[in-house]
Structure formats: structure tokens, C-alpha cells
Amino acid sequence: MLDQPRIADFAIWLVALALYVFDAARLLTPRQMLLVEAGRGRLASAFSADPFTITGRALVFTPLLRPYRGAFVAPWGRPWAAAPALRAALADVDALRGTLRAARVLAAWVFLLLFVAGPALTLALGTDPAVLCVAAVLYPSVLVTIAVVWWRRRAWRLGRGAAALLSLEVLVCPAFLPNLVRKITAAHAIEVDGPQILVATAPAEVAQDFVGRLTSRAEALINEAGDDPDGQAAALREYVAAVRAAQ
């Protein structure tokens, strides 16, 4: 009897968490992968050998406990770019990442507000006072975020339509705001092959682990191809062999 009202007290924060997780999910095609910001300016992969799929698309989540880290969609299975094109792509990613400090601060701040301060205040004061306290800080934070989006939209390479949509999303549903950094970076797909970026920039053990998962995923796709009238299986085998050789 005592547990039910306590769970109900936290319902608003659980709903906010569910919305945040939903917004952090990405559905990727079989030949797409997610490159996530890691420590020391590096990129890591959110890539599973056996992903959960919905209507043929892989369900992937950005790092839920690190809202300040961005995520980029990249292809895999493409011919590798020449060294100058690879350097240009990495420089472009680094340039965008260098503009995201304000977005990182706002995303982390609202994450802490909704998922740490909110439940803690509920435990200490009760639901209604906690909601009022959080709302008094949350909605000014949303307005500041909208102002920052429009102030930095050119640096973040957002058009007016994209900036307006992003502003509307965080205004209507502040639980989406902790995904601000991912919303900005996800709008800029990387054209260079994702595994090429990882092999070129990641530590050897990280690259080796990724190539193992990539090989397993490719083998699953090869098995699905069956008789392979289009030569896709052969192309995948050649691609995986090339990636393994480049380690």
C-alpha cells in the first residue's frame, strides 16, 4: 500500500524519462551506423553485430547517460575515400564539434534538472512542490535554449526550418531538450565510410573489437542475400576483407 503512492509521485519524471529515451532512439538502415563522441575528441561506434530491428531498420540509442555527447550517422560498406577526403571529413566534424559548448551545457543542465533534481525534490518535498520548483527553472532554460539555437544556427549549420522545428520540439516537450546536441549532430550525416573513420582514428583494440562486430553483421547480411543475383554478398566479402586488412 505504501509503495503505490510513492511510485505515483514519481510518475511525471518517469514519463519525462520515457520521452527522453524515445527521442534518443535512432532507426538506421542496414548500411548505416552511429558514430558517437568519445573521450579525447575521438569517435566510437554504436554498432551491434545483432541489432534489434523494426521494419528492417536497426534500433540504436545514443548514450543516455551522456547527453553532452553528439552522434553522427555514417554509412558503412562504401568504397573508402582517399586520404585528403578523409582528412576533410574529419576536419568538418571537428569544426562542428567545436561549436557545441553552449548546447552541451544546456543539454546536461536540463538532464540533471529533470532526472536528478526533480526526483530528489519529489522525495524531499513531495510531487507538487517539486514540479513547481523544476518548472520555475525549466521553462526559462527552454527559452534560453531557443535563443541560443537561433543565435548559433549558422555555426551549427541549421537552416531556418530546422531551427524552427528544433525550437518547437523543445518548447512543446522539454524532455527532448537533453538530446539537443544529438539533434544538431544528427542533422549532419557523414559521407565517408564509418569504419574507415574508426580504423583511422580509434585505438587498435577498439578498432579490432569493432571489426569483429562488423564482420558478424556482414555475414548475417550475406546469409540473407541467398543466391545473391546482384553480387551484393561478394561485394560485402570484399569490403570486410579490405577493412580487416587495413587494421
Secondary structure, DSSP 8 states (H G I E B T S, - for coil): --HHHHHHHTHHHHHHHHHHHHHHEEEE-TTEEEEEE-GGG-EEEE--SS--EETTEEEEE--TT-TT--EEEEE-SS----HHHHHHHHHHHHHHHTT-HHHHHHHHHHHHIIIIIHHHHHHHH-HHHHHHHHHHHHHHHHHHHHHHHHHHTTTTT--HHHHHHHHHHHHH-GGGGGGHHHHHHHTS---S-HHHHHHHHS-HHHHHHHHHHHHHHHHHHHHHHTT-TTSHHHHHHHHHHHHHHH-
